[in-house]
Amino acid sequence: PVRVCASADLEERGRAVLFDVLHHRQPARAFVLRVDGAVVAYLNRCGHVPAELDWQPGEFWDATRERLVCSIHGATYAPQSGACVGGPCRFGLVALEVEERDGAVWWRPSGDVVNP
């Protein structure tokens, strides 16, 4: 596993922590955030077109802090699963495997998303 950040860096429904990955051998960004007490991570790619979602670095939440939103197209996603729940997205977000232990968040590279 790759250490992403300290657990304390993630506030409930707060700013995400960004980190670099390789997706299909191409440089990409991913993000980790805390929602409903759990830590989740996704590839920073909209399910509509391959554009990064955040409107400012690490800012993915809509105004109500209930959904993740693409700043370019307005597609919305369930933060717990990454499923598309509204707007022009055909696919959900690509989930990454993360775990929280020993006061840190750890990402486990797998499949088409690996450590650069």
Disulfide bonds with the S-S distance in Angstrom:
Cys84-Cys89 1.84
